[in-house]
């Protein structure tokens, strides 16, 4: 990668609150150009139009039975054939109830059961059957699962309740208020069944045993070797003795043979146990963060792992130990060597990831593994250095620009250049760590403009010119964040910040604040409508329109997260209490009362048929001009909390949510 110096110097999960707000129509005079163009209606009900790209490598737990290894991930389940190394991935598109999977077990009939954040799924090899609270589960956020000696399925939930399925019905065998009366725990961590049929449940700092009639705390179990239980992970050996792991450093094991307890200390002082399994010889294996520890009944032996972050382990009938890595692949250890199994997926998606689409039809996604590109068939990590990028630009020469941290990257299709906008330093060759890049734009002469904290930098291809925003506003001691930059049809620059709006005509800077008519100085998004009006919005700043002479404020104090104009000239806005539309003479507000999945709308886009797509905290909504349709993980989305929506060159829709990307194609 070539470094180019600067030359001149002169920015999971469980909130489920819905507010019902009626439609509000406010008569206001606007100059929006509105035409009566009828939208084309589509149906979101067909899963064939959706493609999900998920991460099958972020593994929470592994389950081995025969020739199959099942991996529970944040983005579905993966069934590995451990002989051939091939795999099949299952997500909500295949019938899985939710993609966030915490645990796996198998019943006596060979059905595989999955504990997910949306309920329980049973897979018979062909079809999924799903269970939720409507079917008798005490809670739908399932954190652990096991099968007892009778073939019944036992699940633990986030609210610390435990349910049992006898093949016909679900019953609650441990109410949440009994297991967690003070609501101080975060769910049932693990479940197991001993040789006497007792059910054991691990809650943080608590161990409970159920004999079929009542629950007993570890403090009341005869001979328990501690004042309180501080373990997490456990397994059963060939004698069905239970092994509990103390998951602090130094680690040790509790051994329970059904009558008495034994404590076995590890030989290394800095080993915090992450998971436990028992191999076909009866040896106990403990996973630490970066190694496997084997206990043969007398001594410990350490095996270094080639990957960091072991999260779960399991053993197969050949004695192999399988390791699930938190942000990595699946590993197999045969006692001598390691082998890596990795799904061909996109990985590293979190709430900081963003999507960008270039003019060649490629889709780019920023992840914590690097910058990833989808060319239509496969995902490819193009640059591992570009992690957590926040902004994107494709210039007139088809170069792609990415802002990641305080670095500016340019990709010409073959090679990468990295630039360090000068900001405040006099050292042109030193990267700036204090001022992350927040926005990128290009003017009609090809100059690249970069926004950050305090500054805007202009790059003409050879040298940099820096503009200090504090001097424009006159607030030297104020932290001014550049949120977005845009060039209007006249090629003049507009900048939104947390202290107002800036306008640069090429010679002079003009600052606009509440003193000039803004509803609030903190603004983030900006667009220019078909009539040349400038619209800005932001968190708790409402909506402002600039006609070229004066500012006019609407929806003051509302939190508006995104704005866009449709083909008819109407302005649409995503807010934390619904979606509004300005159709030329009035405002109309759409909420859950009209069909939105949630009143918290994070992103909005208009497709090629002038339909409106909204990404909400509970799924995606689509408006055809007459009514709202909805789509959630039940219909095949990767996740329900949609952070961003993008439209690509072909007009397809891309959605970003926790665990992966959903892609809607109109061609199917």
RADAVEN-V751795 format. One record per residue. PSI is psi as a letter, one per 20 degrees, with the letter a starting at -180 (NA if undefined). Layout:
[[PSI] [PSI]]
This chain:
[[p] [p] [p] [o] [q] [q] [g] [q] [o] [NA] [NA] [j] [h] [k] [o] [m] [p] [p] [p] [o] [p] [r] [p] [p] [o] [p] [o] [q] [p] [r] [k] [q] [o] [p] [q] [m] [o] [p] [q] [p] [p] [r] [p] [i] [h] [p] [i] [i] [i] [p] [p] [p] [o] [r] [o] [j] [i] [n] [p] [h] [q] [q] [p] [p] [o] [c] [j] [p] [p] [p] [p] [p] [r] [i] [k] [a] [q] [p] [o] [p] [o] [i] [g] [i] [j] [r] [r] [p] [p] [p] [a] [h] [h] [i] [i] [p] [h] [q] [i] [o] [p] [h] [r] [q] [r] [p] [a] [i] [i] [i] [q] [p] [q] [p] [o] [r] [i] [j] [b] [p] [p] [p] [p] [j] [i] [g] [q] [q] [p] [q] [p] [a] [h] [h] [i] [i] [q] [h] [q] [i] [n] [p] [i] [q] [q] [r] [p] [a] [i] [i] [j] [q] [p] [p] [q] [q] [r] [h] [j] [j] [r] [p] [q] [p] [o] [j] [i] [g] [r] [q] [q] [o] [i] [n] [q] [g] [h] [g] [h] [m] [h] [j] [l] [i] [r] [l] [r] [o] [g] [q] [q] [r] [p] [a] [i] [j] [j] [q] [p] [p] [p] [p] [q] [p] [k] [p] [p] [q] [p] [p] [j] [i] [g] [r] [q] [p] [q] [h] [h] [j] [p] [p] [j] [p] [k] [r] [h] [q] [p] [k] [r] [g] [q] [r] [r] [p] [a] [h] [j] [k] [q] [q] [p] [p] [p] [o] [k] [r] [p] [q] [q] [r] [q] [p] [p] [o] [j] [i] [g] [r] [q] [q] [p] [o] [q] [q] [h] [p] [h] [k] [o] [o] [p] [h] [q] [q] [r] [p] [a] [i] [i] [j] [q] [p] [p] [p] [p] [a] [h] [k] [r] [p] [p] [p] [o] [j] [i] [g] [r] [q] [p] [p] [o] [p] [p] [i] [q] [q] [l] [p] [h] [q] [q] [q] [q] [a] [i] [i] [j] [q] [p] [p] [p] [p] [p] [g] [k] [b] [a] [p] [q] [p] [p] [j] [i] [g] [r] [q] [p] [p] [p] [p] [q] [m] [r] [p] [r] [k] [p] [a] [i] [i] [q] [r] [q] [q] [p] [r] [i] [j] [j] [q] [p] [p] [p] [p] [r] [j] [i] [a] [p] [q] [p] [o] [j] [i] [g] [q] [p] [p] [o] [h] [o] [i] [h] [n] [q] [l] [q] [i] [q] [q] [p] [o] [a] [i] [j] [j] [q] [p] [p] [p] [p] [o] [c] [j] [q] [p] [q] [p] [p] [j] [i] [g] [r] [q] [q] [p] [q] [n] [p] [h] [c] [i] [q] [i] [o] [i] [j] [p] [q] [o] [i] [i] [n] [q] [p] [i] [q] [q] [r] [p] [r] [i] [j] [j] [q] [p] [p] [p] [q] [b] [p] [h] [q] [p] [p] [p] [p] [j] [i] [g] [r] [q] [p] [p] [p] [o] [h] [h] [h] [g] [h] [j] [n] [h] [j] [p] [o] [p] [p] [o] [h] [q] [q] [q] [p] [a] [i] [j] [k] [q] [p] [p] [p] [p] [a] [j] [j] [a] [p] [q] [p] [o] [j] [i] [g] [q] [p] [p] [p] [p] [a] [h] [h] [j] [i] [q] [h] [q] [h] [o] [q] [g] [q] [p] [r] [p] [r] [h] [j] [j] [q] [p] [p] [q] [r] [r] [o] [j] [i] [b] [p] [q] [p] [p] [i] [i] [g] [q] [q] [p] [q] [q] [l] [q] [i] [q] [o] [o] [h] [q] [q] [q] [p] [a] [h] [i] [i] [q] [p] [q] [p] [p] [r] [j] [k] [a] [p] [q] [p] [o] [j] [h] [i] [r] [q] [p] [p] [p] [a] [h] [h] [i] [i] [q] [h] [q] [i] [o] [o] [h] [q] [q] [q] [p] [a] [i] [j] [j] [q] [p] [p] [p] [o] [r] [i] [j] [a] [p] [q] [p] [p] [j] [i] [g] [r] [p] [q] [q] [p] [a] [h] [h] [i] [j] [q] [g] [r] [h] [n] [o] [h] [q] [p] [q] [p] [a] [h] [i] [j] [q] [p] [p] [p] [p] [r] [p] [i] [a] [p] [p] [p] [p] [p] [i] [i] [NA]]
